[in-house]
Amino acid sequence: MNKKILVLGLGQNNFLSFLYGSLKKFDTQFSITAPFYVEINKESNNDTWMYDNATVLKSISILTMFRAFFCCLFSRHFYATCFFILFVEGKFPKTLHFVIKQINAKAFFIENKNFDDFDTFHFHFMQYSYLRELFLVPKNKKIVCSFWGSDLLRTNDILNFYFVKKALYKASIITCQSIELREIILSKFGRNLYDKIQIAMFPIEEKIYNQMDLNYENNDIIAVFKEKFSYASDKINILIGHSGSPFNNHLNIITALKDCLNKDKFHLIINLNYAITETTKKKYKHELNEILIPLECSYVILEKFFVKEELAVSRLASDIFIHTPVSDALSSTMLELLYASNVVITGSWLPYKTFKKANLNYHEIDNFTELSIKIDLIIENFKSEKERAIRNKLAVQEYFFNDITIKKWSQILN
């Protein structure tokens, strides 16, 4: 008998595909439908084999829209949310937006017979705009709500709090990736949610680790990559941040590096590859160049979204990774760069107890004023730092390359 899961919420493939691909390999009885699955980049690998999306009806008839409209008129949740937006937030346009979107969501459910033949409804990214369908799930169905990280740590407006709290109390199970994140959920939304919360890391994408293994000592391929993408061949390559989002604190990091004594020995790499709009990127590049030029060290700003082998080689081509975002859950990029034997510097404010449990070696700073001294010490002792970093590869394999994670997800979603 199939175990049917409907995947809703944010459909970003870099989280979904690793999870459901591993789940399908672990237990072929799972049937997974993800109607809103999206690639984060047109060049990224389209791993859709694990999804049974063919039967989902996305085209909605006018008759169904009328039915949805009348159903919403008899919904307590519909009226409560409209009242909250209109009278608590005082935003009429936002109320109208909610009405239209909620009617569309209800019509989508009606067109698909309320997905009544599904067993589990899995919602990703706990944010208002991704949870509309949660309040349409048929009674006595299992609802799993999964926090990704930034949805918990970076969204705090009043409507989002109101909506997410309602969703969590309706959920059967809530997942997050660490004990620290569980504590934030409890302190933010109520300690009586404790029994619902399960700590479950997302499975890692082993393809990139296999590609790193293939190229780990292939100096020729790494040299070609460095030349092609303007990495330095005769300096220490320092990667700053994991995406183009300003939440990576690129500006604070670069400003802090002005006090380094060894600026002639390193080359900075800032990759604005995703998580930033074209309009924002143009302005942000200008801001970056304004502080990079006076720094008087070599650098490159990239906009390339690396995929497949390129991504693996990019991990091997850098030497130091500075990862100090405003907030984070459990960074897959940081884990990959630790595996690639980069010397990693991260913020002590980030909830990385899991990495400590895995006995991974990396540096922490409490604030950006410590960064220049830290970088100088690493460069002056680079050989011993690199030897220490190399040991991370085995530690990652021992802690993360096993079936424990996917077994946990199988239990949660069964």
C-alpha positions as CSV (number, residue, x, y, z in Angstrom):
1,M,0.0,0.0,0.0
2,N,1.4,3.4,-1.0
3,K,2.1,6.1,1.6
4,K,0.9,9.2,-0.2
5,I,2.5,12.5,0.6
6,L,1.3,15.9,-0.7
7,V,4.2,18.4,-0.6
8,L,3.1,22.1,-0.2
9,G,4.6,25.3,0.9
10,L,7.9,26.5,-0.6
11,G,8.9,24.1,-3.4
12,Q,12.6,25.0,-3.7
13,N,14.4,21.9,-5.1
14,N,17.6,22.2,-3.1
15,F,15.7,21.2,0.0
16,L,13.0,19.0,-1.5
17,S,14.9,16.8,-3.9
18,F,17.5,15.6,-1.4
19,L,14.8,14.7,1.1
20,Y,12.3,12.9,-1.2
21,G,14.9,11.3,-3.4
22,S,16.5,9.7,-0.3
23,L,13.0,8.8,1.0
24,K,12.0,7.0,-2.2
25,K,15.2,5.1,-2.3
26,F,14.8,4.1,1.3
27,D,11.2,3.0,1.0
28,T,9.7,2.6,-2.5
29,Q,6.1,2.6,-1.0
30,F,6.2,6.3,-0.6
31,S,4.3,8.2,-3.3
32,I,5.2,11.9,-3.3
33,T,3.4,14.7,-5.1
34,A,4.9,18.2,-5.2
35,P,2.7,20.4,-7.4
36,F,4.7,23.6,-6.7
37,Y,8.2,22.1,-7.1
38,V,10.5,24.7,-8.6
39,E,14.2,24.9,-9.6
40,I,16.1,27.7,-7.9
41,N,18.1,28.2,-11.1
42,K,17.4,27.3,-14.8
43,E,20.8,25.6,-14.9
44,S,20.2,23.4,-11.9
45,N,19.6,19.7,-12.2
46,N,15.9,18.9,-12.7
47,D,15.5,15.9,-10.4
48,T,11.8,15.2,-10.8
49,W,11.8,11.4,-11.0
50,M,10.7,11.1,-7.4
51,Y,7.5,13.1,-7.9
52,D,4.1,11.8,-9.0
53,N,2.8,15.1,-10.3
54,A,1.0,13.9,-13.4
55,T,-2.5,13.6,-11.8
56,V,-2.6,17.0,-10.2
57,L,-5.0,19.4,-11.9
58,K,-3.7,23.0,-12.0
59,S,-6.2,24.4,-14.4
60,I,-9.2,25.7,-12.5
61,S,-12.7,26.1,-14.0
62,I,-14.9,29.1,-13.4
63,L,-17.5,26.9,-11.8
64,T,-14.9,25.7,-9.3
65,M,-13.9,29.3,-8.5
66,F,-17.5,30.1,-7.7
67,R,-17.7,27.0,-5.4
68,A,-14.5,28.0,-3.7
69,F,-15.8,31.6,-3.2
70,F,-18.9,30.3,-1.4
71,C,-16.9,27.8,0.6
72,C,-14.7,30.6,1.9
73,L,-17.8,32.6,2.9
74,F,-18.6,29.8,5.4
75,S,-15.0,29.5,6.7
76,R,-14.2,30.7,10.2
77,H,-10.5,30.9,9.4
78,F,-11.2,33.0,6.3
79,Y,-13.2,35.6,8.3
80,A,-10.7,35.6,11.3
81,T,-7.7,36.2,9.0
82,C,-9.5,39.0,7.0
83,F,-10.5,40.6,10.3
84,F,-6.9,40.4,11.6
85,I,-5.3,41.9,8.5
86,L,-7.9,44.6,8.2
87,F,-8.4,45.7,11.8
88,V,-5.1,44.7,13.5
89,E,-2.7,45.4,10.7
90,G,-5.0,48.0,9.1
91,K,-4.1,47.0,5.6
92,F,-7.0,46.8,3.1
93,P,-4.9,45.9,0.0
94,K,-3.3,43.1,2.0
95,T,-6.8,41.8,3.0
96,L,-7.9,41.8,-0.6
97,H,-4.7,39.9,-1.6
98,F,-5.4,37.3,1.1
99,V,-9.1,36.9,-0.1
100,I,-8.0,36.3,-3.7
101,K,-5.2,33.9,-2.8
102,Q,-7.3,31.9,-0.3
103,I,-10.1,31.5,-2.9
104,N,-7.6,30.3,-5.4
105,A,-6.1,27.9,-2.9
106,K,-9.6,26.5,-2.1
107,A,-10.4,26.2,-5.8
108,F,-7.2,24.2,-6.3
109,F,-8.2,21.8,-3.5
110,I,-11.8,21.4,-4.9
111,E,-10.5,20.8,-8.4
112,N,-8.4,18.0,-7.0
113,K,-11.2,16.5,-4.8
114,N,-9.5,18.0,-1.7
115,F,-6.6,15.5,-2.1
116,D,-8.7,13.2,0.1
117,D,-6.7,10.1,-1.0
118,F,-3.5,11.5,0.4
119,D,-2.3,10.4,3.9
120,T,0.2,13.1,4.8
121,F,0.4,16.8,4.0
122,H,3.9,18.1,4.3
123,F,4.4,21.9,4.5
124,H,7.8,23.5,3.9
125,F,8.9,26.9,5.1
126,M,6.7,28.3,7.9
127,Q,5.7,31.6,6.5
128,Y,2.3,33.1,6.0
129,S,2.3,33.0,2.1
130,Y,3.2,29.3,2.1
131,L,0.6,28.1,4.6
132,R,-2.7,29.0,3.0
133,E,-3.6,25.4,2.0
134,L,-2.8,24.1,5.5
135,F,-6.2,25.3,6.7
136,L,-7.9,23.4,3.8
137,V,-6.5,20.0,4.7
138,P,-9.3,17.4,5.2
139,K,-9.9,16.4,8.8
140,N,-8.0,13.5,10.4
141,K,-5.1,13.9,7.9
142,K,-1.5,14.1,9.1
143,I,0.0,17.5,8.8
144,V,3.8,17.9,9.0
145,C,5.2,21.5,9.3
146,S,9.0,21.9,8.6
147,F,11.0,24.9,9.5
148,W,14.0,25.6,7.2
149,G,15.7,28.2,9.3
150,S,15.3,31.7,7.9
151,D,11.5,31.3,8.2
152,L,12.0,31.0,12.0
153,L,14.9,33.4,12.4
154,R,14.2,36.2,10.0
155,T,10.5,36.7,9.8
156,N,8.8,38.4,12.7
157,D,5.9,40.6,11.5
158,I,2.6,40.4,13.4
159,L,0.6,38.7,10.6
160,N,3.3,36.0,10.1
161,F,3.4,35.3,13.9
162,Y,-0.4,35.0,14.0
163,F,-0.7,32.8,10.9
164,V,2.3,30.5,11.7
165,K,1.1,30.0,15.3
166,K,-2.3,28.9,14.1
167,A,-0.7,26.5,11.7
168,L,1.6,25.0,14.3
169,Y,-1.3,24.3,16.7
170,K,-3.1,22.6,13.8
171,A,-0.1,20.5,12.8
172,S,0.4,16.9,13.8
173,I,4.3,17.1,13.8
174,I,6.7,20.1,13.6
175,T,10.2,19.6,12.4
176,C,13.4,21.6,12.8
177,Q,17.1,20.9,12.4
178,S,18.6,21.4,15.8
179,I,17.9,21.6,19.6
180,E,18.6,25.4,19.4
181,L,15.9,25.9,16.8
182,R,13.5,23.9,18.8
183,E,14.1,26.2,21.8
184,I,13.4,29.2,19.6
185,I,10.1,27.7,18.4
186,L,9.0,27.0,22.0
187,S,9.9,30.5,23.2
188,K,8.3,32.2,20.2
189,F,5.1,30.1,19.8
190,G,4.5,28.4,23.1
191,R,6.0,25.6,25.2
192,N,2.9,23.4,24.9
193,L,4.2,22.6,21.3
194,Y,7.1,20.6,22.8
195,D,5.6,17.1,22.2
196,K,4.9,17.9,18.6
197,I,8.5,19.0,17.7
198,Q,10.9,16.5,16.2
199,I,14.5,17.3,15.4
200,A,15.3,16.1,11.9
201,M,18.1,17.3,9.7
202,F,17.6,17.4,6.0
203,P,19.6,14.7,4.2
204,I,22.7,15.9,2.5
205,E,23.2,15.7,-1.3
206,E,25.9,13.0,-1.6
207,K,26.4,13.7,-5.3
208,I,28.5,16.8,-4.6
209,Y,30.5,14.8,-2.0
210,N,31.1,12.1,-4.6
211,Q,32.2,14.7,-7.1
212,M,34.6,16.2,-4.6
213,D,36.1,12.8,-3.9
214,L,36.7,12.3,-7.7
215,N,38.5,15.7,-7.9
216,Y,40.0,16.0,-4.5
217,E,43.6,15.7,-5.6
218,N,43.1,16.6,-9.3
219,N,45.2,19.7,-9.3
220,D,44.8,20.2,-13.1
221,I,41.0,20.4,-13.0
222,I,41.2,22.7,-10.0
223,A,43.8,24.9,-11.8
224,V,41.6,25.2,-14.9
225,F,38.6,26.1,-12.7
226,K,40.6,28.8,-11.0
227,E,41.7,30.4,-14.2
228,K,38.2,30.2,-15.7
229,F,36.5,31.9,-12.8
230,S,39.3,34.3,-11.7
231,Y,40.3,32.6,-8.5
232,A,43.9,33.2,-7.5
233,S,46.5,30.6,-8.4
234,D,49.3,32.0,-6.2
235,K,47.3,33.3,-3.2
236,I,45.0,32.0,-0.5
237,N,41.4,32.1,-1.8
238,I,38.9,33.3,0.7
239,L,35.2,32.7,0.0
240,I,32.8,35.2,1.6
241,G,29.3,34.0,2.2
242,H,27.3,31.3,0.4
243,S,24.9,33.4,-1.7
244,G,24.1,36.9,-2.9
245,S,21.8,37.6,0.0
246,P,22.9,40.7,2.0
247,F,22.1,38.6,5.1
248,N,25.5,37.0,4.5
249,N,27.0,40.1,6.0
250,H,29.4,40.6,3.0
251,L,29.8,44.3,3.7
252,N,30.6,43.8,7.4
253,I,33.1,41.1,6.6
254,I,35.0,43.1,4.0
255,T,35.0,46.2,6.2
256,A,36.6,44.2,9.0
257,L,39.3,42.8,6.7
258,K,40.8,46.3,6.2
259,D,42.9,45.8,9.3
260,C,44.5,42.6,8.1
261,L,48.3,42.7,7.8
262,N,48.4,40.0,5.1
263,K,46.1,41.4,2.5
264,D,48.8,40.8,-0.2
265,K,48.5,37.0,0.5
266,F,44.8,36.5,0.0
267,H,42.2,36.8,-2.8
268,L,38.6,37.4,-2.0
269,I,35.7,35.7,-3.8
270,I,32.1,37.0,-3.4
271,N,29.6,34.9,-5.3
272,L,26.2,36.6,-5.9
273,N,24.9,33.4,-7.4
274,Y,21.3,33.3,-6.0
275,A,19.0,34.6,-3.3
276,I,19.2,38.2,-4.7
277,T,17.1,39.9,-7.4
278,E,18.7,41.5,-10.4
279,T,17.7,45.0,-9.3
280,T,19.2,44.5,-5.8
281,K,22.3,42.8,-7.2
282,K,23.2,45.8,-9.3
283,K,23.0,48.2,-6.3
284,Y,24.7,45.6,-4.1
285,K,27.6,45.1,-6.5
286,H,28.2,48.9,-6.4
287,E,28.3,48.9,-2.6
288,L,30.7,46.0,-2.6
289,N,33.1,47.6,-5.1
290,E,33.0,50.8,-3.1
291,I,34.6,49.1,0.0
292,L,36.6,46.4,-1.9
293,I,38.7,48.9,-4.0
294,P,40.1,50.8,-1.0
295,L,40.9,47.5,0.7
296,E,43.8,47.1,-1.8
297,C,43.6,43.3,-2.2
298,S,42.7,41.2,-5.2
299,Y,39.1,40.1,-5.5
300,V,36.4,38.8,-7.8
301,I,32.6,39.2,-7.7
302,L,31.0,36.3,-9.4
303,E,27.3,35.8,-10.5
304,K,27.7,32.2,-11.7
305,F,25.4,29.5,-10.3
306,F,27.7,26.5,-10.1
307,V,26.1,23.1,-10.8
308,K,27.2,19.5,-10.9
309,E,31.0,19.1,-11.2
310,E,31.6,22.9,-11.2
311,L,30.1,23.2,-7.8
312,A,32.2,20.4,-6.4
313,V,35.4,21.9,-7.8
314,S,34.5,25.4,-6.6
315,R,34.5,23.9,-3.0
316,L,38.0,22.5,-3.6
317,A,39.3,25.7,-5.2
318,S,38.8,27.9,-2.1
319,D,41.0,27.7,1.0
320,I,39.2,29.7,3.6
321,F,35.4,30.2,4.0
322,I,34.0,33.1,6.1
323,H,30.4,32.2,7.0
324,T,28.9,34.7,9.3
325,P,25.3,35.3,8.3
326,V,22.7,37.1,10.4
327,S,21.1,33.8,11.1
328,D,21.1,30.2,9.9
329,A,19.7,26.8,10.6
330,L,22.4,24.2,9.6
331,S,24.4,25.3,6.6
332,S,24.9,22.6,3.9
333,T,27.4,24.9,2.2
334,M,29.5,25.1,5.3
335,L,29.4,21.4,5.7
336,E,30.5,20.9,2.0
337,L,33.4,23.4,2.5
338,L,34.5,21.6,5.7
339,Y,34.5,18.4,3.7
340,A,36.6,20.1,1.1
341,S,39.2,20.9,3.8
342,N,38.6,24.7,3.8
343,V,39.5,26.5,7.0
344,V,36.1,27.8,8.1
345,I,35.4,30.9,10.2
346,T,31.8,31.3,11.4
347,G,29.8,33.3,13.9
348,S,29.4,32.0,17.5
349,W,25.8,33.3,17.4
350,L,24.8,30.6,14.9
351,P,23.0,27.4,16.2
352,Y,25.7,24.9,15.2
353,K,25.7,22.5,18.1
354,T,25.2,19.6,15.6
355,F,28.5,20.5,13.9
356,K,30.2,20.5,17.3
357,K,28.7,17.0,18.1
358,A,30.2,15.8,14.8
359,N,33.7,16.9,16.1
360,L,34.2,19.2,13.2
361,N,37.1,21.7,13.4
362,Y,36.4,25.3,12.6
363,H,36.9,28.8,14.0
364,E,34.3,31.1,15.7
365,I,34.2,34.8,16.1
366,D,31.9,36.7,18.5
367,N,31.9,39.9,16.4
368,F,33.4,41.3,13.3
369,T,36.2,43.2,15.1
370,E,37.9,39.8,15.7
371,L,38.0,38.8,12.1
372,S,41.2,40.5,10.9
373,I,43.2,39.1,13.7
374,K,41.7,35.6,13.1
375,I,42.5,35.8,9.4
376,D,46.1,37.0,10.0
377,L,46.7,34.1,12.5
378,I,45.3,31.5,10.1
379,I,47.5,32.8,7.2
380,E,50.6,32.9,9.3
381,N,50.0,29.3,10.4
382,F,48.3,28.1,7.2
383,K,50.1,24.8,6.9
384,S,49.0,23.6,10.4
385,E,45.5,25.1,9.9
386,K,45.2,23.1,6.6
387,E,46.3,19.9,8.3
388,R,43.6,20.4,11.0
389,A,41.0,21.2,8.3
390,I,41.8,18.0,6.4
391,R,40.5,15.9,9.3
392,N,37.0,17.3,8.8
393,K,36.5,15.0,5.8
394,L,36.4,11.8,7.8
395,A,34.4,13.5,10.6
396,V,31.7,14.5,8.0
397,Q,31.6,10.9,6.6
398,E,31.3,9.3,10.0
399,Y,28.5,11.6,11.3
400,F,26.4,12.5,8.3
401,F,26.8,9.6,5.8
402,N,24.4,7.1,7.2
403,D,20.7,6.1,7.1
404,I,19.8,7.6,10.5
405,T,18.5,10.9,9.1
406,I,16.3,9.3,6.4
407,K,14.9,6.7,8.8
408,K,13.8,9.6,11.0
409,W,12.0,11.2,8.1
410,S,10.4,7.9,7.1
411,Q,8.9,7.7,10.6
412,I,7.8,11.3,10.6
413,L,6.1,11.1,7.2
414,N,4.7,7.5,7.4
